[in-house]
Amino acid sequence: MLVVTAGILSAAADTTAEQAPAVITLEQALEIALSNNPTVRIADLEIHRANYARKGSYASLLPQINASGSYQRTIKKQVMYMGGGDDDDSEGGGGGMASMMAGILEPVMYHIEQLYKGTGVPYVPYVPKPAETTSSSDDGITVGRWNAFNAGISASMPLINAQLWKSISISGDDVELAVEKARSSRLEMVNQVKQAYYGVLLAKEANHVFQSVFDNAVQNLELTQKKYNASKASELDLARAKTTVANAVPNLYDSANAIDLALWQLKAVMGVELSEEIDVKDSLLVYSEGMAKELDRDYGLDGNSSLRQLNIQAEQLAKSIQMQKYGYLPTLALTFSYSLNAMTNDFKFSEYKWTPYSFAGLSLNIPIFSGGQKANSINQAKVQAQELAIQRENAERQLQIAIRQSLGTMETAVKSHESALDALESAQKAYDIAAKSYEVGRSTLTDLDAAQLALTQAQLSASQAIYNYLVAKAGLESTIGADYTAEK
């Protein structure tokens, strides 16, 4: 059994040596995560999106120019009726129409006759047909042409619009809110990376402890075997020594597997491929120095990202209320239009006569009555502001509790670590004495196993206390909004 176990551990060591994992520090892990973590990358893209939205809102202040074109094919022309009719008090039927046309054409025909004189061209005077007795006006006159084309360009620009100006200011706050959300994502990511990194350190420390237990068990088994061969130990002691070694093997494998799981978790929050081989450089003992000093600092919530976001949202709501009030003010806009029109009965484009039409003007809009819509919108925004104030008050209260909880955990961890160090010193001394006593035959293997168990518990308690302190500190830094870049 000892040969097989040693072979497995040796093969694992050779495999690790061949792969040569990249050893990183906590600072390197954070830098990698800041550039690769998907959450952080999405938050950065959200900042760009908000910037584009703000630039788009500024476009509302610039002239809006549009081109248009249309074509219409007349299916049925309009019919126009002039005079006549059964109910007309004037001349009935077509006679009224004919008399009117004759009165119009008579002076025109006279002038044309004068122009023909002296030209040698015979002049045939126009004689209007006599009016029919029937009412020809019932048929009407068709107007319009079969094809209608229209092309033009129009432009408009707001000159005075207070509500629009305030909405642009609110879009600027959207960018600030996106930046703060990105900062919140970074703070959360830093907290996750730190906890994952400390988890690897704890798993490695536990593996080191169980490796020491296994080595001591193997050493005690060899000593018991020698004593058994010299008839100085009973067969029961030999069986107990073998059992102790067998019990140490699963713990050793579990601790090694815990390291792999912790490294996978670290790689996941860092945003790197799980197939990449990495390892951590530090140990928990490095972070045990100066633990009590962190408890003497004052921690405020000025940098807390959640409260900052609530403050920005409160400012947006205040501007939104003001913007709704600006809806009662008049607006003034400048407009311009230029168009070309053509109406024909054919598709001979080269012969078309295009008629231009254009205008420029000012458009004044004075709101008078909107059914209470503006007033209700203002009241709605005020209610939202009250809700947000309550949310902020509750959030601040919960964050104060979180700070006290983190400080309490850190203080407990410091005291537990100090106690664990005293227990570790006593347990190590007790184990050394028990080992020497067992070697010379003054104590039993049971006493040695009890000393080993006490030593193992003291070692794990010391490591766990450091880990609890570091995790609580990371959570505290995330709560108060301590930026990683600012810490550096």
C-alpha positions in Angstrom: 0.0 0.0 0.0 2.8 2.4 0.8 4.6 1.7 -2.4 1.4 2.2 -4.5 0.6 5.5 -2.7 4.2 6.8 -3.1 4.0 5.9 -6.8 0.8 7.8 -7.3 2.1 10.9 -5.6 5.4 10.7 -7.5 3.5 10.4 -10.9 1.4 13.4 -9.9 4.5 15.4 -9.1 6.1 14.4 -12.4 3.0 15.4 -14.4 2.9 18.8 -12.6 6.6 19.4 -13.4 6.1 18.6 -17.1 3.1 21.0 -17.5 5.0 23.8 -15.6 1.9 25.9 -14.6 2.2 29.7 -14.7 2.6 31.0 -11.1 0.7 34.2 -10.5 0.3 36.6 -7.6 -2.9 38.2 -6.4 -2.1 41.4 -8.3 -1.5 39.6 -11.5 -4.8 37.7 -11.1 -6.7 40.9 -10.6 -5.0 42.5 -13.7 -5.9 39.5 -15.8 -9.5 39.6 -14.6 -9.8 43.3 -15.3 -9.1 42.7 -18.9 -10.7 39.3 -19.5 -13.7 39.1 -17.2 -16.9 39.0 -19.2 -18.9 41.0 -16.7 -16.3 43.8 -16.8 -16.1 43.8 -20.6 -19.9 44.1 -20.8 -19.9 47.0 -18.4 -17.3 48.8 -20.5 -19.4 48.3 -23.6 -22.4 49.7 -21.7 -20.4 52.9 -21.2 -19.9 53.2 -24.9 -23.6 52.6 -25.5 -24.5 55.3 -23.1 -22.0 57.7 -24.8 -23.6 57.0 -28.2 -27.0 57.6 -26.7 -25.9 61.0 -25.4 -24.4 62.0 -28.7 -27.7 61.0 -30.4 -29.6 63.3 -28.0 -27.4 66.2 -29.1 -28.5 65.5 -32.7 -32.0 66.8 -31.8 -30.5 70.3 -31.6 -29.2 70.2 -35.2 -31.3 70.7 -38.3 -33.2 67.6 -39.4 -33.1 67.3 -43.2 -35.2 64.9 -45.1 -35.7 64.2 -48.8 -39.0 62.8 -50.2 -40.4 61.6 -53.5 -43.7 60.3 -54.6 -45.6 59.1 -57.7 -49.4 58.9 -58.1 -51.3 57.2 -60.9 -54.9 58.5 -61.2 -57.4 55.6 -61.5 -60.5 57.8 -61.7 -60.2 61.5 -62.4 -62.2 64.0 -60.3 -65.3 65.7 -61.8 -66.1 69.3 -61.3 -69.6 70.7 -61.8 -70.2 74.4 -62.5 -73.6 76.2 -62.4 -76.8 74.8 -63.8 -78.8 72.1 -62.1 -82.5 71.6 -61.4 -82.3 73.6 -58.1 -80.3 76.6 -59.6 -82.2 79.9 -59.6 -80.1 81.2 -62.5 -80.5 80.2 -66.1 -81.4 76.5 -66.2 -79.4 73.7 -67.7 -76.5 74.3 -70.0 -77.9 77.7 -71.1 -76.4 79.4 -68.1 -73.1 77.8 -68.7 -73.1 78.8 -72.4 -74.1 82.4 -71.7 -71.3 82.7 -69.2 -68.7 81.3 -71.6 -70.0 83.6 -74.4 -69.6 86.6 -72.2 -66.0 85.6 -71.5 -65.0 84.7 -75.1 -66.6 87.6 -77.0 -64.0 90.3 -76.1 -61.2 87.7 -76.6 -62.5 86.9 -80.1 -62.7 90.5 -81.0 -59.0 91.1 -80.2 -58.0 88.0 -82.2 -60.0 89.4 -85.2 -58.2 92.6 -85.1 -54.9 90.8 -85.1 -55.8 88.9 -88.3 -56.6 92.0 -90.3 -53.9 92.8 -92.8 -52.4 89.3 -92.7 -54.3 87.9 -95.7 -55.4 85.0 -93.6 -59.1 84.6 -93.6 -60.6 84.9 -90.2 -63.4 82.5 -89.2 -65.3 83.9 -86.2 -66.2 81.7 -83.3 -69.9 81.1 -83.0 -70.9 79.4 -79.8 -73.3 76.6 -80.1 -76.8 77.2 -78.9 -77.6 76.0 -75.5 -79.2 72.6 -75.3 -82.4 72.4 -73.6 -81.1 69.5 -71.5 -78.9 70.0 -68.5 -75.4 69.1 -69.9 -73.9 70.3 -66.6 -75.0 67.0 -65.1 -72.0 65.4 -66.9 -69.5 67.7 -65.2 -65.9 68.5 -66.2 -63.1 66.0 -65.5 -60.0 67.6 -64.1 -56.4 66.5 -63.4 -54.0 64.3 -65.2 -53.1 60.6 -65.1 -49.6 60.9 -63.7 -48.4 63.0 -60.8 -44.7 63.3 -59.7 -43.4 65.0 -56.6 -39.8 65.4 -55.2 -38.6 67.7 -52.5 -36.5 68.3 -49.5 -37.5 69.6 -46.1 -35.6 70.8 -43.0 -36.5 71.8 -39.4 -34.6 72.9 -36.4 -35.7 73.7 -32.8 -34.9 77.2 -31.7 -36.5 77.3 -28.3 -37.3 74.0 -26.5 -36.6 73.9 -22.8 -37.9 70.4 -22.4 -35.5 69.1 -25.1 -32.5 70.9 -23.4 -33.3 69.2 -20.1 -33.6 65.8 -21.7 -30.1 66.2 -23.1 -28.9 66.9 -19.5 -30.6 63.7 -18.3 -28.8 61.7 -21.1 -25.5 63.0 -19.7 -26.5 61.5 -16.3 -27.1 58.1 -18.1 -23.4 58.1 -19.0 -22.4 58.8 -15.5 -24.7 56.0 -14.2 -23.2 53.6 -16.8 -19.7 54.5 -15.5 -20.7 53.9 -11.9 -22.3 50.5 -12.9 -19.1 49.5 -14.6 -17.2 50.5 -11.4 -19.6 48.3 -9.4 -18.9 45.4 -11.7 -15.2 45.9 -11.2 -15.6 46.0 -7.4 -17.6 42.8 -7.4 -15.1 41.1 -9.7 -12.2 42.1 -7.5 -14.1 40.7 -4.5 -14.7 37.4 -6.4 -11.1 37.1 -7.5 -9.8 37.7 -4.0 -12.1 35.1 -2.5 -11.2 32.6 -5.2 -7.4 33.3 -4.7 -7.7 33.0 -0.9 -9.6 29.7 -1.5 -6.7 28.3 -3.4 -4.3 29.3 -0.6 -6.6 27.6 2.0 -6.8 24.5 -0.1 -3.0 24.4 -0.5 -2.5 24.9 3.2 -5.0 22.1 4.0 -3.1 19.9 1.6 0.1 20.7 3.2 -1.3 19.8 6.6 -2.7 16.5 5.4 0.6 15.7 3.6 2.3 16.3 6.9 -0.2 14.0 8.6 0.4 11.3 6.0 4.2 11.6 6.3 4.0 11.3 10.1 1.7 8.3 9.7 4.2 6.6 7.3 7.1 7.4 9.6 5.3 6.1 12.7 4.3 2.9 10.7 8.0 2.3 9.8 8.9 2.8 13.5 6.2 0.5 14.6 7.3 -2.1 12.1 10.8 -2.0 13.4 9.6 -2.3 17.0 7.3 -5.2 16.0 10.2 -7.0 14.3 12.2 -6.5 17.5 9.2 -7.8 19.6 8.9 -4.4 21.3 5.5 -3.6 19.8 2.4 -5.7 19.6 0.5 -6.8 16.5 -2.3 -4.5 17.6 0.1 -1.5 17.5 1.2 -2.5 14.0 -2.4 -2.8 12.8 -3.3 0.6 14.3 -0.3 2.2 12.5 -1.4 0.7 9.2 -4.9 2.0 9.8 -3.7 5.5 10.6 -1.8 5.5 7.2 -4.9 4.2 5.4 -7.1 6.9 7.0 -4.6 9.7 6.0 -4.7 8.8 2.3 -8.3 9.9 1.5 -7.8 13.2 3.2 -4.7 13.7 1.1 -6.5 13.0 -2.1 -9.5 15.2 -1.1 -7.2 18.1 -0.3 -5.4 17.7 -3.7 -8.8 17.7 -5.5 -9.9 20.7 -3.5 -6.8 22.6 -4.9 -7.9 21.7 -8.4 -11.5 22.9 -7.8 -10.3 26.1 -6.2 -8.0 26.8 -9.2 -10.8 26.2 -11.6 -12.9 28.7 -9.7 -10.1 31.2 -9.8 -9.7 30.7 -13.6 -13.4 31.1 -14.1 -13.7 34.5 -12.3 -10.4 35.6 -14.1 -12.0 34.9 -17.4 -9.2 32.5 -18.7 -9.6 29.1 -20.2 -10.0 26.3 -17.7 -7.5 24.2 -19.7 -4.7 26.7 -18.8 -2.4 25.6 -16.1 -1.9 28.2 -13.4 -0.8 28.2 -9.7 -0.6 30.8 -7.0 2.6 32.1 -5.5 1.7 33.3 -2.0 0.7 31.5 1.2 -1.8 32.3 3.9 1.0 33.0 6.3 2.1 36.0 4.2 -1.3 37.7 4.9 -1.3 37.0 8.6 0.9 39.9 9.4 -0.8 43.2 10.5 -4.3 41.7 10.7 -5.2 43.7 13.8 -4.2 47.0 12.3 -7.1 46.9 9.8 -9.6 47.0 12.7 -8.5 50.5 13.9 -9.5 52.2 10.6 -12.8 54.2 10.1 -14.9 52.9 7.2 -17.5 55.1 5.5 -19.9 54.7 2.7 -18.9 57.6 0.5 -17.4 55.2 -2.1 -20.1 52.7 -2.0 -21.2 52.1 -5.6 -24.9 51.2 -4.8 -25.4 54.5 -2.9 -23.7 56.4 -5.7 -26.0 54.9 -8.3 -29.0 55.8 -6.2 -27.7 59.4 -5.9 -27.4 59.6 -9.7 -30.9 58.2 -10.1 -32.3 60.7 -7.6 -30.6 63.5 -9.6 -32.1 62.2 -12.8 -35.6 62.1 -11.2 -35.2 65.7 -10.1 -34.3 66.7 -13.6 -37.1 64.7 -15.0 -39.6 66.6 -12.8 -38.2 69.8 -14.0 -38.3 68.6 -17.6 -42.0 67.7 -17.2 -42.7 71.2 -15.9 -40.9 72.7 -19.0 -43.7 71.0 -21.0 -45.9 74.0 -20.1 -43.6 76.4 -22.0 -44.0 77.4 -25.6 -41.6 76.0 -28.3 -40.3 77.6 -31.4 -38.9 75.8 -34.5 -37.6 76.9 -37.9 -39.0 75.1 -40.9 -38.0 75.0 -44.6 -39.4 73.1 -47.6 -38.6 72.9 -51.3 -40.5 70.7 -53.8 -40.9 70.0 -57.5 -44.2 68.9 -59.0 -45.2 67.6 -62.4 -48.5 66.3 -63.8 -48.7 64.6 -67.2 -50.7 62.0 -69.1 -47.6 60.2 -70.5 -44.1 59.1 -69.5 -42.0 61.4 -71.6 -39.8 62.6 -68.8 -37.7 64.9 -71.0 -40.8 67.0 -71.9 -42.1 67.3 -68.3 -42.6 70.8 -67.0 -41.5 70.8 -63.3 -43.2 73.4 -61.1 -41.1 74.4 -58.0 -42.7 75.3 -54.7 -40.8 76.3 -51.5 -41.4 78.1 -48.2 -39.6 79.0 -45.0 -41.2 79.8 -41.7 -41.3 79.7 -37.9 -43.5 77.3 -36.0 -44.7 78.4 -32.6 -46.4 75.8 -30.3 -48.1 77.0 -27.2 -49.5 74.2 -25.0 -52.9 75.1 -23.6 -54.7 71.9 -22.5 -53.6 68.3 -22.5 -56.2 66.7 -20.3 -53.9 66.8 -17.2 -51.3 64.6 -18.7 -48.4 66.8 -17.8 -49.6 67.2 -14.2 -50.0 63.5 -13.8 -46.5 62.9 -15.2 -45.0 65.4 -12.7 -46.8 63.7 -9.8 -45.7 60.3 -11.0 -42.0 61.5 -11.0 -42.4 62.9 -7.5 -43.7 59.6 -6.2 -40.8 57.8 -7.8 -38.4 60.3 -6.1 -40.0 59.5 -2.7 -39.7 55.8 -3.4 -36.0 56.2 -4.3 -35.3 58.2 -1.1 -36.8 55.4 1.0 -34.7 52.8 -0.9 -31.6 54.8 -0.4 -32.3 55.1 3.4 -32.8 51.3 3.6 -29.8 50.5 1.5 -27.6 52.7 3.7 -28.9 51.0 6.8 -28.2 47.5 5.3 -24.7 48.6 4.2 -23.9 49.8 7.7 -24.9 46.4 9.0 -22.7 44.7 6.4 -19.7 46.8 7.5 -20.3 45.9 11.2 -20.7 42.3 10.2 -17.4 42.3 8.2 -15.6 44.0 11.0 -17.0 41.6 13.6 -15.9 38.6 11.4 -12.4 40.1 11.1 -12.1 40.8 14.8 -13.2 37.2 15.5 -10.8 35.9 13.0 -7.9 37.8 14.6 -8.7 36.5 18.0 -9.2 32.9 16.6 -5.9 33.2 14.9 -4.1 34.3 18.0 -5.7 31.4 20.0 -4.9 29.0 17.2 -1.2 30.0 17.2 -1.0 29.3 20.9 -2.8 26.0 20.5 -0.5 25.2 17.5 2.6 25.8 19.6 1.3 23.6 22.4 0.1 20.9 20.0 3.4 20.8 18.2 5.3 20.5 21.4 2.9 17.8 22.6 3.4 15.9 19.4 7.2 16.1 19.5 7.1 14.8 23.1 4.7 12.0 22.2 6.8 11.0 19.2 10.0 10.8 21.3 8.2 9.0 24.1 6.8 6.5 21.6 10.2 6.0 20.1 11.7 5.1 23.4 8.7 3.1 24.5 7.3 5.5 27.2 4.0 6.1 25.4 1.6 4.2 23.3 0.6 4.7 19.6 -2.8 5.9 20.8 -1.1 8.8 22.6 0.8 9.6 19.5 -2.3 9.6 17.3 -4.1 11.8 19.8 -1.2 14.3 19.7 -1.3 14.2 15.9 -5.0 14.9 15.8 -4.7 17.9 18.1 -1.8 19.2 16.0 -3.8 18.8 12.8 -6.8 20.6 14.2 -4.6 23.5 15.4 -3.0 23.8 12.0 -6.3 23.9 10.2 -7.8 26.3 12.7 -4.9 28.8 12.2 -5.3 28.6 8.4 -9.1 28.9 8.6 -8.9 32.0 10.8 -6.6 33.7 8.3 -8.9 32.7 5.4 -12.0 34.0 7.2 -10.2 37.3 7.9 -9.2 37.8 4.3 -12.6 36.9 2.9 -14.3 39.4 5.4 -11.8 42.0 4.5 -12.4 41.6 0.8 -16.2 41.9 1.4 -15.6 45.0 3.5 -13.5 46.6 0.7 -16.2 45.9 -1.8 -18.9 47.4 0.5 -17.0 50.6 1.1 -16.1 50.9 -2.6 -12.3 50.7 -2.2 -11.0 50.6 -5.8 -8.3 48.1 -6.6 -6.5 50.8 -8.7 -6.7 53.3 -5.9 -5.3 50.7 -3.4 -2.3 50.2 -5.7 
